[in-house]
Amino acid sequence: MIPDFNIYSGKRVLVTGHTGFKGAWLCEWLLGLGADVHGLALPALKPSLFFALGLERRMKHAIQDIRNAHGLEHAIHDVRPDFIFHLAAQALVRVSYREPVLTFATNTLGTAHLLEAVRVANLPCTIVVVTTDKCYENDGRPRSFKENDPLGGHDPYSASKAATELVVASYRDSFFSHGTDVALASARAGNVVGGGDWAEDRLVPDCIRALSEGKPIPVRNPDFTRPWQHVLEPLGGYLLLGAKLEQARQKKSAEEIARYAQAFNFGPGPDANRNVRDLVEQVLHYWPGTWHQIHQEKHLPEAPLLSLAIDKAKQTLGWKPHWNFAETIHQTVSWYRDYFAHAHKSDTPSMIDFTQKQISSYSSSLSS
């Protein structure tokens, strides 16, 4: 455990979206840090990492739609967390085309509901709001986005997350200004992979579903480039950012709070900015099979190039990525292979142990 993470031991930590892929990994990590973990989210789907880890029995949680402002206000009042990691979201680009109003209501207005609930409760706490690398205005030029680049988004998902960043900045400047009892930051991560993701229209889950059924992997855009990273990389960044914010808040240092109460990119090293073809072929290196290209609907465009600059997180937080592209895919495929070998029918101690070992392996690299 790195020293900064000791701050979570014994603290009430609320994770919204805890039934999702990233949320479940974060809850497992926080439980290992000795935190009193609470969750608010929509019901988990099956299969899911949440059920594979038996988290419904191992943490306190409630079903809550963040579009319900009144319900969210009551939940915040009841839990009164020391930390909030806000991950609840409609997180799929293609779903946002089918459900644009739901996407804006969940991602943008839902975040406003959460921050308003904290304000109304007069709750001293540290908050990390998770958005996305897609919140930037992307003109397709080959460059890495920095935190001070213009926000935007052509698809409803990206636009909703850009708007979420504006909501966070507005609440920080209007109500949680430096020196108050609330420290608020946002985190922008790249394309995250790892064991236990079963979402529709995501590349790795599509790979695993096909391979587990002995079918070719369907690939829409083999030449699209994304900043691929293992889920533990940005989660480590969120935990470090939360710890730095809380340390500054406890000192009541307006200068230190201002240093960390900002937006931060958490992306992989340069070697992981790979196209879809590279990722699929790396998956097939660890789980043999084939792939084929499928038709991409013309009315559902996605940005062909996406990359994040992570200098700010390195210099300000002392964070950096630790697993290269090959290790990221190896750890991801290993999780699924173990799942299908031992625990695909129900949650078992084997999947908890395997997941904890991956967290421990990653955590040991943080001090290097």
Sequence and secondary structure as in RCSB ss.txt:
>XXXX:A:sequence
MIPDFNIYSGKRVLVTGHTGFKGAWLCEWLLGLGADVHGLALPALKPSLFFALGLERRMKHAIQDIRNAHGLEHA
IHDVRPDFIFHLAAQALVRVSYREPVLTFATNTLGTAHLLEAVRVANLPCTIVVVTTDKCYENDGRPRSFKENDP
LGGHDPYSASKAATELVVASYRDSFFSHGTDVALASARAGNVVGGGDWAEDRLVPDCIRALSEGKPIPVRNPDFT
RPWQHVLEPLGGYLLLGAKLEQARQKKSAEEIARYAQAFNFGPGPDANRNVRDLVEQVLHYWPGTWHQIHQEKHL
PEAPLLSLAIDKAKQTLGWKPHWNFAETIHQTVSWYRDYFAHAHKSDTPSMIDFTQKQISSYSSSLSS
>XXXX:A:secstr
  GGGGGGTT EEEEETTTSHHHHHHHHHHHHTT EEEEEES   SS HHHHTTHHHHSEEEE  TT HHHHHHH
HHHH  SEEEE  S   HHHHHH HHHHHIIIIIHHHHHHHHHHHHT  EEEEEE  GGGB     S  B TTS 
B  SSHHHHHHHHHHHHHHHHHHHTS TTSSEEEEEEEE EEE TT   TT HHHHHHHHHHTT  EEES TT E
EEEEETHHHHHHHHHHHHHHHHHHHHT HHHHHHHSSEEEE   GGGEEEHHHHHHHHHHHS   EEE    TTS
   S   B  HHIIIII     S HHHHHHHHHHHHHHIIIIISSS  HHHHHHHHHHHHHHHHHTT 
